[in-house]
Amino acid sequence: MRNHFTTERVSALLTAIFAVALLAGGATSSGADEKDGKAVLFNGKDLSGWKLRNADAAKTWKVVSEVKLDANNPKLLVGSGEGGTAESVMFRTPIEHGSDIMTEKGFGDCELHIEFMVPKGSNSGVYLMGQYEIQVLDSFGKPDNQLGMGDCGAIYSAKVPSVNASKAPGEWQSFDVTFRAPRFDAAGKKVENAKFIKLVYNGKTIHENVEVKGGTGGQIGPEKATGPLLLQGDHGIVAFRNIWITEVGGK
C-alpha cells in the first residue's frame, strides 16, 4: 500500500518529534542535560547521573522543591516538595551518617557553576575531580583577617580565601570556578599540578592561579586526567542547586 503524506501531515510529524526531543531535555547517557552549551549535572527531577560514595547510605540525598532554615532550629534545613522544577534542590538530609555523592561522568579542564545553602554551623565541600576541595561552611560574619583553611571558599589545605564573601545561613550562595586539571605524560606520570585558575564566590574573586600539589584530603583514589564532581555529604546538612559545568579544551 502506498503512503500518502501531505505537507500538513509531514509538518505535524516533525512538530511532534521536536516536542518529544524538547521534553527529553537533550539528556545524555551521563544524566546531564544541555543548557546554553553547558552540561546541567542536576536535572531537578531525580539523581540521574550521580552515585553515592557509600551505597549503604541511600537516604542521604533527596530531591525537593525547596529548602529553608528550620524556624525552630537554625542548625537545620527543612526540605519540602518533590522537585521537578527549575529551582529544585539536591538536599543532604539530616541523618546522622551520610555519604558523599559524585557524578558518574568524569571531567578535566572545566568551568563550574554551583549554588549551595548551609544552616548555621554546617560543613560540606565541593570536590573538583573528586580530589580538590573547595570548602563549604557557615563562615558568615567572620573577619577577613581571621579566615582559615576550614572557612567557606578555602581550597582546603592549599589556600585560604582572600576575603569573606559568605552570606548568612539559609541564603543561597554560589561558586564560579575556572579549573585546570593536572597533566600526565604517556607513562602516566604527573608532569603538572592541578590549578584553580579563578574562583568567584558570591560575585567576589577570592582565588586566582592557585596550584594544588595533590588531593586536598578526603579525595577518592589517586590523581588522574579526569574525575567526577563530588559533593561532600558525610559531614553536615547542605543543599545544592543549579549545577552547571562546561568542559574546556586544555592546552
Secondary structure by P-SEA (a helix, b strand, c coil): cbbbbcaaaaaaaaaaaaaaaaaacccccccbbbcccccccccccccccccccccccccccccccccccccccccbbbbbccccccccccccccccbbbbbbbccccccbbbbbbbccccccccccccccccccccccccccccccccccccccccccccccccccccccbbbbbbbbcccccccccccccbbbbccbbbccccccccccccccccccccccccccccbbbbcccccccccbbbbbbbbcc
